[in-house]
Amino acid sequence: MFKYKVQITWLMLASFVFAMLVPLAPVQAASIADLLGQTSSSGQGLVDLLLGLFLGKFLDNLFNGASRAADKIGLPSGLIHPGAKEIVGFYAEWWSGDKASFNSLSANTDAVKTIAPFWATLQADGSVTDRGGRDHAAVVDFAHRHNISVLLLVNNAKQDNSVNSPIHTVLSDPSLRSKAIDSLEAYIKKFNLDGVNIDFEMVPPEDRDNLTAFMKELSARLKPQGYRVSIDVFPKQDEQKDVAYAYDYAALSKYADKIMIMTYDNHGMWSDAGPIADIRWVEQSIQYALQFIPKHKLYLGIATYGYDWSNQGVESLTYANVMDLAKRYNALMQWDEPSKSPHFTYTGADGLAHQVWFENSRSLHYKLDLINKYDLAGAALWKLGDEDPNYWSVLKAKLLKQ
């Protein structure tokens, strides 16, 4: 209390001196140069200016210091300070008893602040079916006890034998969009979730406006109730009418709290062998997205896996699978400098030549540097449980210790 009495005394004294010495300045003065141009010819100008600057600084410290301290205390959940980034973990269970995602989550509750469990699929009739997996309520309870948000990841049913794809059927029909939103709202409330993560892929280009309309309607339903709405989008560098065209970045950013750009599968199941996420392609995707999406909403998708290419097809691999293969065939690890990607080749027991490209903690460094370079909101890992164990020390060092 004594400290504030002293400050008030000095404030009164400074105010008195200021009133005696300083002439009124026009309110449109916006800079030091403006103020200097207003000093009087009596020689008082410089004194007036210094007193004005002193008083302004004094008042700012006195009245705004507490406000700034409160801002620090009120940072969003999971952020250590304004420079820290959020780590989102996609969570999936591929078979009964699959604990990979849960084990990764439970080991890294100090880093992960949001999970998006892949638990639901939107059907052509607007209903939402459950994909099964571990006890959903138990996972949600575990996450909430560790201050981790849970967003339902819902994908779309894939193409059937009908003329129209299931996702087109829903998005193009306002009544089915409404039913779908009803279904999602019911699911979220049933399991006490914090919101939804829309993962609609291979949406027909003609449904671009329909997808935006769905997100607008979903947001209007859920956000007033305190739920968060997010969406995953394909990366792109233009607006050609391809598989990424349906994502109207600018329009979607009006309704989504978080936009996860899926910057992986630069090469994948559908292509020849190559980098999972060529760093040049990743950066180009970020640069394009930032023309339309505010950086505080944009999350960079990070792959945790690899692919094995041969004449027999392409196989998806976890990091542990990759290391097992390399050890079994005594493969020489290589590093592709332009793409910042690890890879190796081997000849299988069947005599077939294989190429393996994957992501590891070394390649992760470069992705996270881009997050910091462009000041993005954070990283979204697909998926928890597949990663190089050394990911976590890199993630914490690069994203949580700014």
C-alpha positions as CSV (number, residue, x, y, z in Angstrom):
1,M,0.0,0.0,0.0
2,F,2.9,2.4,0.8
3,K,4.3,1.9,-2.7
4,Y,1.0,3.1,-4.2
5,K,0.8,6.1,-1.9
6,V,4.3,7.2,-3.1
7,Q,3.2,6.7,-6.7
8,I,0.1,8.8,-6.2
9,T,2.1,11.6,-4.6
10,W,4.5,11.6,-7.5
11,L,1.6,11.5,-10.0
12,M,0.0,14.6,-8.4
13,L,3.3,16.5,-8.4
14,A,4.0,15.6,-12.0
15,S,0.5,16.6,-13.0
16,F,0.9,20.0,-11.4
17,V,4.2,20.6,-13.1
18,F,2.8,19.4,-16.4
19,A,-0.2,21.7,-16.2
20,M,2.1,24.7,-15.5
21,L,4.6,24.1,-18.3
22,V,3.1,22.2,-21.2
23,P,0.8,23.9,-23.7
24,L,-2.0,21.8,-25.2
25,A,-1.0,19.9,-28.4
26,P,-3.4,19.1,-31.2
27,V,-5.0,15.7,-30.8
28,Q,-4.0,14.5,-34.2
29,A,-0.3,14.4,-33.3
30,A,0.8,10.8,-33.9
31,S,4.6,10.7,-33.6
32,I,7.6,12.2,-32.0
33,A,8.3,14.1,-35.1
34,D,4.7,15.6,-35.0
35,L,5.2,16.6,-31.4
36,L,8.6,18.2,-32.0
37,G,7.0,20.3,-34.8
38,Q,4.6,21.7,-32.2
39,T,7.2,23.0,-29.7
40,S,6.9,26.7,-28.9
41,S,9.5,29.3,-29.7
42,S,9.9,30.1,-26.0
43,G,12.4,27.3,-25.5
44,Q,9.9,25.3,-23.4
45,G,9.2,22.8,-26.2
46,L,11.8,20.2,-25.3
47,V,11.1,20.4,-21.6
48,D,7.4,20.0,-22.4
49,L,8.0,17.0,-24.6
50,L,10.2,15.2,-22.1
51,L,7.7,15.8,-19.3
52,G,4.9,14.6,-21.5
53,L,6.8,11.4,-22.4
54,F,7.7,10.8,-18.8
55,L,4.1,11.2,-17.7
56,G,2.8,9.0,-20.4
57,K,5.2,6.2,-19.4
58,F,4.3,6.7,-15.8
59,L,0.6,6.4,-16.4
60,D,1.1,3.4,-18.7
61,N,3.0,1.5,-16.0
62,L,0.6,2.5,-13.3
63,F,-2.7,1.7,-15.0
64,N,-1.8,-0.9,-17.6
65,G,0.8,-2.9,-15.6
66,A,-1.8,-4.9,-13.8
67,S,-3.7,-5.5,-17.1
68,R,-0.6,-6.9,-18.7
69,A,0.0,-9.2,-15.7
70,A,-3.6,-10.4,-16.0
71,D,-3.1,-11.1,-19.7
72,K,-0.1,-13.4,-18.8
73,I,-2.2,-15.3,-16.2
74,G,-5.1,-15.7,-18.7
75,L,-3.2,-17.4,-21.6
76,P,-5.1,-20.1,-23.4
77,S,-4.9,-23.5,-21.9
78,G,-1.7,-25.3,-22.6
79,L,0.3,-22.3,-23.7
80,I,3.3,-21.5,-21.6
81,H,3.7,-17.9,-23.0
82,P,2.5,-16.0,-26.0
83,G,5.3,-17.5,-28.3
84,A,4.4,-21.1,-27.5
85,K,2.5,-23.2,-30.0
86,E,-0.2,-25.8,-29.6
87,I,0.4,-29.5,-30.3
88,V,-2.7,-31.4,-31.5
89,G,-2.6,-35.1,-31.7
90,F,-4.8,-37.1,-34.1
91,Y,-5.8,-40.3,-32.2
92,A,-6.9,-43.5,-33.9
93,E,-7.4,-47.2,-33.0
94,W,-7.2,-49.6,-35.9
95,W,-8.2,-52.8,-34.1
96,S,-9.5,-54.0,-30.8
97,G,-6.9,-53.5,-28.2
98,D,-4.8,-51.0,-30.3
99,K,-3.2,-48.9,-27.6
100,A,-0.6,-47.1,-29.6
101,S,-2.3,-43.7,-29.6
102,F,-3.4,-43.9,-26.0
103,N,0.2,-44.9,-24.9
104,S,1.6,-42.0,-26.8
105,L,-0.9,-39.6,-25.3
106,S,-0.4,-40.8,-21.8
107,A,3.3,-40.4,-22.1
108,N,3.1,-36.9,-23.4
109,T,0.3,-35.1,-21.5
110,D,2.7,-32.3,-20.8
111,A,3.0,-31.5,-24.5
112,V,-0.3,-32.5,-26.2
113,K,-3.1,-30.0,-25.5
114,T,-5.8,-31.2,-27.9
115,I,-6.6,-34.7,-29.3
116,A,-8.9,-35.5,-32.2
117,P,-10.0,-39.1,-31.8
118,F,-11.1,-40.8,-35.1
119,W,-14.3,-42.2,-33.7
120,A,-17.0,-41.4,-36.2
121,T,-18.1,-41.5,-39.9
122,L,-20.7,-39.4,-41.5
123,Q,-23.0,-41.5,-43.7
124,A,-25.0,-40.6,-46.8
125,D,-28.3,-40.3,-44.9
126,G,-26.8,-37.8,-42.4
127,S,-26.4,-40.2,-39.6
128,V,-23.1,-40.6,-37.7
129,T,-21.8,-44.1,-37.1
130,D,-19.3,-45.0,-34.4
131,R,-16.0,-46.7,-35.5
132,G,-15.5,-48.5,-32.2
133,G,-12.2,-48.6,-30.3
134,R,-11.4,-48.1,-26.6
135,D,-14.0,-46.9,-24.1
136,H,-14.6,-43.4,-25.4
137,A,-15.7,-42.0,-22.1
138,A,-12.6,-43.3,-20.4
139,V,-10.3,-41.6,-23.0
140,V,-12.2,-38.3,-22.7
141,D,-12.0,-38.5,-18.9
142,F,-8.3,-39.2,-19.0
143,A,-7.7,-36.2,-21.4
144,H,-9.8,-33.8,-19.3
145,R,-8.1,-34.8,-16.1
146,H,-4.8,-33.7,-17.9
147,N,-6.3,-30.4,-19.2
148,I,-6.4,-31.8,-22.8
149,S,-9.3,-30.9,-25.1
150,V,-11.0,-33.6,-27.1
151,L,-12.5,-32.9,-30.6
152,L,-14.4,-35.6,-32.4
153,L,-12.7,-36.5,-35.7
154,V,-15.4,-37.4,-38.1
155,N,-14.7,-38.5,-41.7
156,N,-17.0,-39.1,-44.6
157,A,-18.2,-42.4,-45.9
158,K,-16.3,-43.3,-49.1
159,Q,-17.6,-43.6,-52.6
160,D,-20.1,-46.4,-53.2
161,N,-21.5,-47.8,-56.4
162,S,-24.1,-45.0,-56.7
163,V,-23.7,-42.1,-59.2
164,N,-23.2,-39.5,-56.4
165,S,-20.7,-39.9,-53.6
166,P,-22.1,-40.1,-50.0
167,I,-20.5,-36.7,-49.1
168,H,-22.0,-35.0,-52.1
169,T,-25.4,-36.4,-51.1
170,V,-25.2,-34.9,-47.7
171,L,-23.6,-31.6,-48.5
172,S,-25.8,-30.8,-51.4
173,D,-29.1,-31.3,-49.5
174,P,-29.8,-28.7,-46.8
175,S,-32.1,-31.1,-44.9
176,L,-29.4,-33.7,-44.8
177,R,-26.8,-31.1,-43.7
178,S,-29.2,-30.3,-40.8
179,K,-29.6,-33.9,-39.9
180,A,-25.8,-34.4,-40.0
181,I,-25.3,-31.5,-37.6
182,D,-28.0,-32.9,-35.3
183,S,-26.1,-36.2,-35.3
184,L,-22.8,-34.6,-34.5
185,E,-24.2,-32.5,-31.7
186,A,-25.8,-35.6,-30.1
187,Y,-22.5,-37.5,-30.3
188,I,-20.5,-34.7,-28.8
189,K,-22.9,-34.3,-25.9
190,K,-23.1,-38.1,-25.4
191,F,-19.3,-38.3,-24.7
192,N,-18.8,-34.9,-23.2
193,L,-16.5,-33.8,-26.0
194,D,-15.2,-30.2,-26.5
195,G,-16.0,-29.9,-30.2
196,V,-15.6,-31.4,-33.6
197,N,-12.8,-31.9,-36.2
198,I,-14.3,-32.3,-39.7
199,D,-12.1,-34.5,-41.9
200,F,-14.1,-34.6,-45.2
201,E,-11.8,-35.8,-48.0
202,M,-12.1,-36.2,-51.7
203,V,-15.1,-33.8,-51.7
204,P,-16.2,-33.1,-55.3
205,P,-15.1,-29.7,-56.6
206,E,-18.8,-28.8,-57.3
207,D,-19.5,-29.0,-53.5
208,R,-17.1,-26.2,-52.6
209,D,-19.9,-23.8,-51.6
210,N,-21.9,-26.6,-50.0
211,L,-19.0,-27.5,-47.8
212,T,-18.7,-23.9,-46.7
213,A,-22.4,-23.8,-46.0
214,F,-22.1,-26.9,-43.9
215,M,-19.3,-25.4,-41.8
216,K,-21.3,-22.2,-41.4
217,E,-24.3,-24.1,-40.2
218,L,-22.3,-26.3,-37.9
219,S,-20.5,-23.3,-36.4
220,A,-23.8,-21.5,-35.8
221,R,-25.1,-24.5,-34.0
222,L,-22.1,-25.5,-31.9
223,K,-20.2,-22.3,-31.1
224,P,-22.9,-20.5,-29.1
225,Q,-22.9,-23.6,-26.8
226,G,-19.1,-23.2,-26.2
227,Y,-18.0,-26.0,-28.6
228,R,-15.0,-25.7,-30.9
229,V,-15.2,-26.3,-34.6
230,S,-12.2,-27.3,-36.7
231,I,-11.5,-28.7,-40.1
232,D,-8.7,-30.6,-41.9
233,V,-7.9,-29.3,-45.4
234,F,-5.7,-30.6,-48.3
235,P,-2.7,-28.4,-49.1
236,K,-2.6,-26.6,-52.4
237,Q,-0.8,-23.9,-54.3
238,D,-3.6,-22.7,-56.5
239,E,-7.4,-23.0,-57.1
240,Q,-7.5,-25.6,-59.8
241,K,-10.5,-27.8,-59.7
242,D,-8.8,-30.8,-58.2
243,V,-9.2,-32.8,-55.0
244,A,-8.3,-29.7,-53.0
245,Y,-10.6,-27.2,-54.7
246,A,-13.6,-27.9,-52.4
247,Y,-11.7,-26.2,-49.5
248,D,-12.4,-22.5,-49.8
249,Y,-9.7,-21.4,-47.4
250,A,-10.9,-17.9,-47.0
251,A,-14.6,-18.8,-46.4
252,L,-13.8,-21.7,-44.1
253,S,-11.6,-19.5,-41.9
254,K,-14.7,-17.5,-41.0
255,Y,-16.3,-20.5,-39.3
256,A,-13.5,-22.7,-38.1
257,D,-11.5,-22.1,-34.9
258,K,-8.7,-24.3,-36.1
259,I,-7.7,-25.3,-39.7
260,M,-5.3,-28.3,-40.0
261,I,-3.5,-28.3,-43.3
262,M,-2.6,-31.9,-44.2
263,T,0.9,-31.3,-45.3
264,Y,1.8,-35.0,-45.8
265,D,1.4,-37.6,-48.5
266,N,3.3,-35.5,-50.9
267,H,4.1,-39.0,-52.1
268,G,1.9,-41.8,-50.9
269,M,-0.3,-44.8,-51.8
270,W,-1.2,-43.2,-55.1
271,S,2.2,-42.2,-56.4
272,D,5.8,-43.3,-57.1
273,A,8.3,-43.4,-54.2
274,G,9.4,-40.1,-52.8
275,P,9.3,-37.8,-49.7
276,I,6.3,-38.0,-47.4
277,A,6.5,-34.2,-46.9
278,D,9.1,-32.5,-49.1
279,I,10.1,-29.4,-47.1
280,R,9.9,-27.2,-50.2
281,W,6.3,-28.3,-50.9
282,V,5.4,-27.9,-47.3
283,E,6.6,-24.3,-47.3
284,Q,4.9,-23.5,-50.5
285,S,1.6,-24.9,-49.0
286,I,2.0,-22.6,-46.0
287,Q,2.7,-19.5,-48.0
288,Y,-0.4,-20.1,-50.2
289,A,-2.7,-20.9,-47.2
290,L,-1.6,-17.7,-45.3
291,Q,-3.0,-15.6,-48.2
292,F,-6.5,-16.7,-47.0
293,I,-6.2,-18.2,-43.4
294,P,-5.2,-16.1,-40.4
295,K,-2.0,-17.6,-39.0
296,H,-3.5,-17.9,-35.5
297,K,-5.9,-20.5,-36.9
298,L,-3.5,-22.5,-39.1
299,Y,-1.9,-25.7,-37.9
300,L,0.7,-27.5,-39.8
301,G,0.0,-31.2,-40.4
302,I,3.0,-33.4,-39.4
303,A,3.4,-37.0,-40.5
304,T,4.7,-39.6,-38.1
305,Y,4.9,-42.5,-40.5
306,G,6.5,-43.8,-43.7
307,Y,5.8,-45.8,-46.8
308,D,7.4,-48.9,-48.4
309,W,7.2,-48.9,-52.2
310,S,7.8,-52.0,-54.4
311,N,6.3,-53.6,-57.5
312,Q,3.8,-55.3,-55.2
313,G,2.3,-52.0,-54.1
314,V,2.7,-49.5,-51.3
315,E,2.6,-50.3,-47.6
316,S,2.1,-47.8,-44.7
317,L,4.6,-48.1,-41.9
318,T,5.0,-46.8,-38.4
319,Y,8.4,-45.4,-37.4
320,A,9.0,-48.7,-35.4
321,N,8.1,-50.7,-38.6
322,V,10.7,-48.6,-40.5
323,M,13.4,-49.2,-38.0
324,D,12.7,-53.0,-37.9
325,L,13.0,-53.2,-41.7
326,A,16.2,-51.3,-41.8
327,K,17.7,-53.5,-39.1
328,R,16.4,-56.8,-40.7
329,Y,17.9,-56.0,-44.1
330,N,20.9,-54.0,-42.8
331,A,19.8,-51.1,-44.9
332,L,22.0,-48.0,-45.3
333,M,20.1,-44.9,-44.1
334,Q,20.3,-42.0,-46.5
335,W,19.3,-38.3,-46.3
336,D,17.8,-36.3,-49.1
337,E,19.0,-32.8,-48.5
338,P,16.7,-30.9,-50.9
339,S,13.6,-32.4,-49.4
340,K,15.0,-32.8,-45.9
341,S,13.8,-36.4,-45.8
342,P,15.3,-39.7,-44.7
343,H,15.0,-42.8,-46.9
344,F,16.7,-46.2,-47.7
345,T,16.4,-49.1,-50.1
346,Y,16.5,-52.9,-49.6
347,T,15.9,-56.1,-51.4
348,G,13.2,-58.2,-49.8
349,A,13.3,-62.0,-49.2
350,D,11.2,-62.3,-52.3
351,G,13.9,-60.6,-54.4
352,L,11.9,-57.4,-54.9
353,A,13.5,-54.0,-54.7
354,H,11.9,-51.7,-52.1
355,Q,12.2,-48.0,-51.4
356,V,11.3,-46.6,-48.0
357,W,10.7,-42.9,-47.3
358,F,9.7,-41.8,-43.8
359,E,9.7,-39.0,-41.2
360,N,11.9,-38.9,-38.2
361,S,13.1,-36.4,-35.5
362,R,15.7,-34.9,-37.9
363,S,13.1,-34.1,-40.6
364,L,10.7,-32.9,-38.0
365,H,13.2,-30.1,-37.0
366,Y,12.7,-28.4,-40.4
367,K,8.9,-28.6,-40.3
368,L,8.8,-27.0,-36.8
369,D,11.1,-24.3,-38.0
370,L,8.5,-23.3,-40.6
371,I,5.8,-23.2,-37.8
372,N,8.0,-20.7,-36.0
373,K,9.1,-18.8,-39.1
374,Y,5.5,-18.1,-40.1
375,D,4.2,-17.9,-36.6
376,L,1.5,-20.5,-37.1
377,A,-0.8,-21.7,-34.3
378,G,0.9,-25.1,-33.9
379,A,1.3,-28.6,-35.2
380,A,-1.2,-31.4,-35.8
381,L,0.4,-34.9,-35.7
382,W,-1.0,-37.8,-37.8
383,K,-1.1,-39.9,-35.8
384,L,-0.2,-40.4,-32.1
385,G,1.6,-43.7,-31.6
386,D,3.3,-44.0,-35.0
387,E,6.1,-41.4,-34.3
388,D,9.8,-41.5,-33.7
389,P,10.1,-41.4,-29.9
390,N,12.6,-38.6,-30.2
391,Y,9.8,-36.4,-31.7
392,W,8.8,-35.3,-28.3
393,S,12.0,-33.7,-27.2
394,V,12.2,-31.8,-30.5
395,L,8.5,-30.7,-30.3
396,K,9.0,-29.4,-26.7
397,A,12.2,-27.6,-27.6
398,K,10.9,-26.0,-30.8
399,L,7.3,-25.3,-30.0
400,L,6.9,-25.0,-26.2
401,K,10.0,-23.2,-25.2
402,Q,9.9,-20.0,-27.2
